[in-house]
């Protein structure tokens, strides 16, 4: 019985020390991770709206939203950061929208954990380029195995249809939230 008590005490001690070290590393790294995430988002704003030279955060939206301006005081568009579920986890993306919320100007996937070699193709330019100048009214749709025939359609990736559909769904949800915000007067 004495050996069992010793083993339990040693394992408990190791668990407490390990837990304490993990908590310390987490507390130390969290601010760095947040700072890197913010810097990545700020750089992505100008990749999805390259004509812009300044932006301001739109507050109280429930999601990340930035009004982007060129040299004139009028907004040239909006950069919306939105996320949703993909095949294996969260997909976080940034989308540049025209000021009238009628077209996507550019799309970039910020974070994803999709299947390597299949779902990760949503980050490749052949997929994201389909969204440039894509009309978003009515909702974005996807087709599989055929070329898009409507101004609001994209072609899903063969073998990664769920990931493709997830990106479309995330965009549609985000744009719908933007329209609600605009209609309620929250984008002024």
N, C-alpha and C positions, 0 to 999 in steps of 0.2 A: 504493500500500500504506500510506503514511503516513496518508492520510485515513481508511482503514478502522480503523487502530489508534486514532486520535483519537476516532472515533465510538464504538468499543467502550469506551474509557476513560470517555468522557462518560456513556454509557448505564450502565456499571457504577457510576459515582459516583452517578448519579441513583437507581439501584436501591438502593444501600446507604443513601443518605440517606432515601429513601422508606420502606424497611424499618425503619430505626431510628426514624423518626417514628411509624410505625404501631405498633411495639412499645411506644414510650413512651406513646402515647395509650391503648393497650390496658391497660397496667399502671396508668395513672391512673384509667381508667374502670371497671375490673373491680370494685373494692370498692364503688363507687357503685351499680353495677348490682345487685350482690348485696344491698346494703342496701335498695334499692328493692324487689327481689323479696321479701325477707324481710318488709318492711313491708306489702306487698300481700297476702302470705299470711296474716299476722297479722290484718289487717282482714277478710279473707275467712272466717277461722275463725268470727268472730261473725256473719257474714252467713248462713252455712250452719247455725249453731247459735245463733240469736239469744237464747235463754234463758240461755246461758252467760255467766259473768262472769269466768272464769279458765280457763287451760288449761296443760297441761304436755306437753312433747314426750316421746313414747315412743321410747326409744333402741333401737338394734340391731335394726331391723326391715327394713332394706334400702330403705325408702321413708319419706317424711315422714308421720308419724302424730302426732296430738295428742289427748290425753284432755281433754275439756271438762267443766267443773263449773259448777254454779250456786252458790248460797250454801251448800248442804249438801255434805258431803264425798264423796257418791256421784257418780260420773260420770253425766252426762245423755246422753252420747254421745261419738262420736269424729269428728274431722275428718281425713280421709285425702286427701293430695295424691298424685295418681298421674298418670302420663303414658303415652302410647302413640302409635302411628302413626295418622295420619289419612290423608286423600286426598293432601295435598301436603306434609305434614310432621308434626312432633310436635304433639299436643294435650295440654295440661297442665290438669288440672281439680282441683277440691276438692269433696269430697262430705261432707255431714254424715250420719252414721249413728247410729241409735238405739243405746243401750248394749248391747242384746241382739243387735245386728247383723242385725236382721230387716227394718228399713225404712230407706229413704233419707229424710232430713228435708229436705234441700235440695241443690242442685247449682249450681256456678258454674264456667264455663270461665275459666281464668286466662290461658292462652296458646294461640294457634292461628294457623296460616298457611293456612287453607283458602281455597277459591275465593271471591273477593268476590262478594256477591250470592246465592250458593248455599250453599256449605259454611259460610260465616260465620254463617248463620242458627242454627247450634248455640249461639250466644251469646245469642240473643234469648229473651225470657221465654216466648213461646208454646211453645218447645221445652223449656227448662229447668224450667218449671213442671210439666211432665208427671211429673217425677221426685219431686215432693213427696209424701211418704207412700207411695211406691212400694215394694211388697214385693220383697225380693231373694232370697227362697227359694221356689221354685227360682230359677235364674238369671234375670236380666232378659232379656226378649225384646223384639223389635220387630216391628211390622206395617207394611205399606205399603198405602195406599189405602183402609183400613177403620179404623173406630174400635177402639181396644184393648178387648178383652173380658175379659181376665184382670187380676188385681191386680198382676201383675209385667210388664205390657206397656206399651210406649210406641209412639207413632206416629212413624215415620221421616219425615224431611222430603223431600217430592217434589223431585227434582232434586239432592238432596244425600244420597242414601241411604248412600253410602260413609262420609261424615262422621258421619251418625247411627249407623250400625253401629259405627263406630270408638269413639264415646262409650260405647255399650253394652258393647262388648268391653273397653274400658279399665276401666269400672266393675266388670264381672264379674271381671276379673283382680285388681283391687285388693281387692274384697270376698273373693275366694277366698284371697288372701294374709292378710287379716285373720282369717279363720276358722282358717287354719292356725296363725297366731300365737296366737289364743285357745285352740285345742285343745292347743297345746304348753305352755300356761301363761304365755305371754309378755305377756298383757294384764293381769296382776294388779297 
